[in-house]
Amino acid sequence: MASPGHCANLMNPMFTEMGTAYATGSNTDYGIYWTMLFGAP
């Protein structure tokens, strides 16, 4: 991955739960946005 920060989050063994979501909009520059949330109990 090109982003060390993103790679560190994805590979962090402390995170045991994850959620993803996306949103779309025709009035945006990209049309679709993704997000990911990491968590641990």
CYANA upper distance limits for C-alpha pairs under 8 A (distance plus 0.5 A):
  1 MET  CA      6 HIS  CA      8.18
  1 MET  CA      7 CYS  CA      6.65
  3 SER  CA      7 CYS  CA      6.73
  4 PRO  CA      8 ALA  CA      6.53
  5 GLY  CA      9 ASN  CA      6.92
  6 HIS  CA     10 LEU  CA      6.77
  7 CYS  CA     11 MET  CA      6.57
  8 ALA  CA     12 ASN  CA      6.34
  9 ASN  CA     38 PHE  CA      8.29
 14 MET  CA     40 ALA  CA      7.07
 15 PHE  CA     38 PHE  CA      6.46
 15 PHE  CA     39 GLY  CA      5.74
 15 PHE  CA     40 ALA  CA      5.52
 16 THR  CA     38 PHE  CA      8.15
 16 THR  CA     39 GLY  CA      6.80
 16 THR  CA     40 ALA  CA      5.80
 16 THR  CA     41 PRO  CA      8.23
 17 GLU  CA     38 PHE  CA      6.41
 17 GLU  CA     39 GLY  CA      5.50
 17 GLU  CA     40 ALA  CA      6.42
 18 MET  CA     36 MET  CA      7.57
 18 MET  CA     37 LEU  CA      6.10
 18 MET  CA     38 PHE  CA      5.11
 18 MET  CA     39 GLY  CA      6.60
 19 GLY  CA     36 MET  CA      6.14
 19 GLY  CA     37 LEU  CA      5.58
 19 GLY  CA     38 PHE  CA      7.12
 20 THR  CA     34 TRP  CA      7.85
 20 THR  CA     35 THR  CA      6.22
 20 THR  CA     36 MET  CA      4.92
 20 THR  CA     37 LEU  CA      6.85
 21 ALA  CA     34 TRP  CA      6.35
 21 ALA  CA     35 THR  CA      5.96
 21 ALA  CA     36 MET  CA      7.08
 22 TYR  CA     32 ILE  CA      7.31
 22 TYR  CA     33 TYR  CA      5.89
 22 TYR  CA     34 TRP  CA      4.84
 22 TYR  CA     35 THR  CA      6.69
 23 ALA  CA     32 ILE  CA      6.16
 23 ALA  CA     33 TYR  CA      5.79
 23 ALA  CA     34 TRP  CA      7.19
 24 THR  CA     31 GLY  CA      5.96
 24 THR  CA     32 ILE  CA      4.84
 24 THR  CA     33 TYR  CA      6.87
 25 GLY  CA     31 GLY  CA      5.63
 25 GLY  CA     32 ILE  CA      6.93
 26 SER  CA     31 GLY  CA      6.05
 27 ASN  CA     31 GLY  CA      7.78
 28 THR  CA     32 ILE  CA      8.46
